[in-house]
Amino acid sequence: MTIQELHTKFDKIINAIQGNEMGNIMATIGEEALTIIKERIFKTGIDAEGQKYKAYSTKPMLAGCKGFLDQAKCPAKTKTSRKELKWVTIQRGGKNYHLYQIPGGYKEFRDMNLGFGHSSYVDFFFSGRMWKSIKLSKDRGELNNGIVTIKSTSPEEQVILNANADRRTSILKLSNSELKKITELFTNRVSILINKQ
């Protein structure tokens, strides 16, 4: 192989790992990273540092039937059940709201909605809207430059994601072992691309 042929080959390799090909690799990497994060949190409730997320609150909270995923599960759905609840009236914006107390806090509220045991560890899943909104950014400029951004596509759900992260710790972070797996996947994809040249 001549110097010119070698130079031409290097140019092809450099061009191959830039632009759309790099963007395709980064899109694959981003989707895999999000899948890994979701599986770890859904199955274990463990953060990227290997620690359980801070448990759901058991501090008494106020609620109304509108907050329930299925209104039939609301403890205030019948006259008889309403009598057994502790009621509080709060005023907001000049209006009175009658809410009842859930003694076991958000943990009990989740179990009432999702079934007992769904709150044994934190998975940040209630209605599913937050997790459904978290996606890989499709910005080709970023992907082609080797940048992957995973975020909520809904401003409202991004607020919830940020609040959850502030209360506990980063949610969309990879552990060291997960980062190693993603790095190996990236290296493998780039090697395949180079070997095609």
Order of alpha helices (4+ residues) and beta strands (2+ residues): alpha-alpha-beta-alpha-beta-beta-alpha-alpha-beta-alpha-beta-alpha-alpha
